[in-house]
Each structure stands twice: as C-alpha cells, then as structure tokens.
Amino acid sequence: MRYQKILVALDRTAASDRVFDHALGLAQASQGQLQLVHSLNVNPYDNLGKLIDAGVGLQNSAKVQHEEEAAQLQRVQKTQQWLEQLRTEALNRSIEADFVCKVADPGPFVCQLAETWAADVIVMGNSGKKGLKKLVLGSVSDYVAKHAPCPTIVVPSDSSLEAELFSKMN
C-alpha cells in the first residue's frame, strides 16, 4: 500500500530507532512525507514531594514552580533537537519531513494530529508492557489503534517480531 502522509509517533525509547527506520522505508517506497511527533506527557506525580513541601511552607512555592517550568523547557528543547536530527536524516534521504513536539496526553494527541494533518497511516512503537503493568498504565499504541482516523502500524520493541497493521473497520 502507498502512503503519502506518514505520521510517526516517537517516544525517545530504544524502540524509536526501529519505528523511525520503518517509517523511512515506507516513505521511500511511496515517495511519501513524514510528520515526526513526540508528546511530552506531564506526570503530575513527578515532583509530588516538592509540591507537598511547598504546600506546607517547607519550600518556596514560586521557586518550586520556576524549577519545574525550567526543567520542562529543557525537556522540550532537547526533544526538539532530537526531532530536528531525525528530520535532517530524512531530508538527507530526499524524504520530506517536519516535526511536532507538544506537552499533551500522547494517545489523544496523536489521533487528533493524524486527523488534522489527514495522515494516511500512523507508525508507532509498542513499549512491550504486559500483564498488570499494561492493565494499570494502559498502552498508547492500543489507544491509537482503536481511536485513530487512519490505519496504525505498530512496530514492536522486540526486533525478532514483525510490525502489525491495525485498521479500524468503520
């Protein structure tokens, strides 16, 4: 199948290289373009201790908030640099590419962007979570496969497994 608009959801794990390579192969085969996407998921519990300390007056709340904002800005900048490197790699292979980096819940964000951009396919990884961990934490790839407006190719983290194509039947 020929995909012209390929949305590539990346999560900065080791599996992201496999996802990117798979998307590059699809784009080269169909002369398509890539939209590289990374969602910085805000975890409200990351700094719970500091927030509690600030709430009871053990730390200055303005200082805690400033430190968190500075850390978030640094994460965004590092992620944008990483995405720019991937974009440059695609351009060096004569594949049109752009990227989006946003602080958002990854599943809904990827689906919304796929609809807005009119993606033909989404390529993303699978974290390999199983059992209770998957049940409790959920899976972004499961969410996207169920809610995306287009087919979703899930590239497994295990290199011995093949990518799977999921397509909702409307």
N, C-alpha and C positions, 0 to 999 in steps of 0.2 A: 504494500500500500504506500502511496506517495503522500507525505505530509509536508505541507508548505510552511505552516506556522507551528513550531515545536516549543512548547513551554517546558522548561527544565527546572524542576524544583530541587534545590540543593540544600543540604543541611550541615555542611562542614565536617562530616564524619569521614572515615576512611572510605566508605562506600561511594562518596560523592565523585571520586575519580571514575569509578565504573559507570555511574549514571551519566556523567559528562561525556565519556567516551562513547557510550551507547547513543546519546543524542547527536554527537558529532557524526557518527556513522549514518544515522537516519537523515540528517541534514545533507550530507554529501551525496547520498543515494538519490535524494529527491530534489536537490538544489533548493532546500528549504532554509528558513531563517530561525534563529534561536532567540528565545526570551529567557534569560537566566534569572531565577527567582530565589531569594532567600528571605525567610521570615524570622526575625529575631523575636522569639517568644518571651514575653515578660513573665517571669516567675515571681509572684508576689511573696513567696516564702524564702527567696534567696537571702534577704537581709532582715529576716524577721527579728533576730536578736537585737540588731541595731535599732530597728523601728520601735521595739518594745522599750529599749533603753531610752530612746528619745521621748517616748510617750510618758514615761515616769520621771523624766528630768535627769537621767543619768548621762545623757549626751545631748548636745545641742541639735535640735530637730532640723534647723536650717543647714547645719553642717552635714548632717546625715543625708539630707535631700540633695545638697550640692554634690557630695561624693557619689551618690547613686547616678545623678544626671551626667557627671563627668565620666563615670565608668560606662554608662550606656552609650554616650557619644563615642568613646574609644572603641567599643564593640562595633558600632555602626561603621566607623572609619576603617577598621581592619577588615570587616566584611566587604565593604565597597572596594577596597584594594584587591582582595581575593577575587571578587567577581570581575573586576577590570582585567586582571591577569587572564582569567578564563575567556573573557570577551576577546582579548588580544590574540589568544591562541586560536580561537575560532576564526577571527579575521585573517590571521596568517594562513589559514587553510581555505581562504576565499568563501567563508560562510558568514553571512550577515548575522550579527548578534548584538543584543543590547541586554541590560540587566535592570532589575528592580530589587531594592532592599528596603524592608519596612518592618517596623515593630508591630506585629499582629499575630493573631492565632493562626498557625500555619495552614491547617486544613481549609477553613472557610476562605482565607486569603488567596490560596492557590486556586480554588474553584472560582472565586469572584474574578480574579485576574484572567483566568482562562476564558471566562465568558466575555469580559470586557475586550480582551485582545482578539477574540474569535479564534482561539487556538484550535488546531486540527487534532492535536494529541498532547498529552502531558506525559513527561518522562520523569520518574522519581525513584528514589530508593526505598528499600524496606529495611527497617532497623534490625529485624531479626528477633524482636521481642516475642516471647512465647508465654503461654500459661497465664498465671496470676498477674504477672507484670503487664502483659498485654491487656488483660481484662481491666486492671485498675487504671493504667496510664493511657490506654487506647492506642490507636495507631493512625498516624496522619495518612499513610498510604491507603488504609482501609476507608477512612473518611472520604478521601479524594475519589477513590474508585467508585464509591456509592453516590457521591454528590456532584461529580464533575459534569460539565455540559458536553464533554467530548471523551473519546477513549483515553484510558490511562495505561501506560506501560510501567510496570513495577520491576525494577532491576534489583535482584536480591543482593544482600550484603555478602553472601557466600558465593565465591567465584565459581563453584562447581555447579551452581544452579542456573537455569535459563531465565531470562526475563519473561514476564507474563503480561498479556494484553487483557485489560478489563474494559468492557464496553457495556454501558447501561442500555437496556432494551427499553425504548420509550414507548 
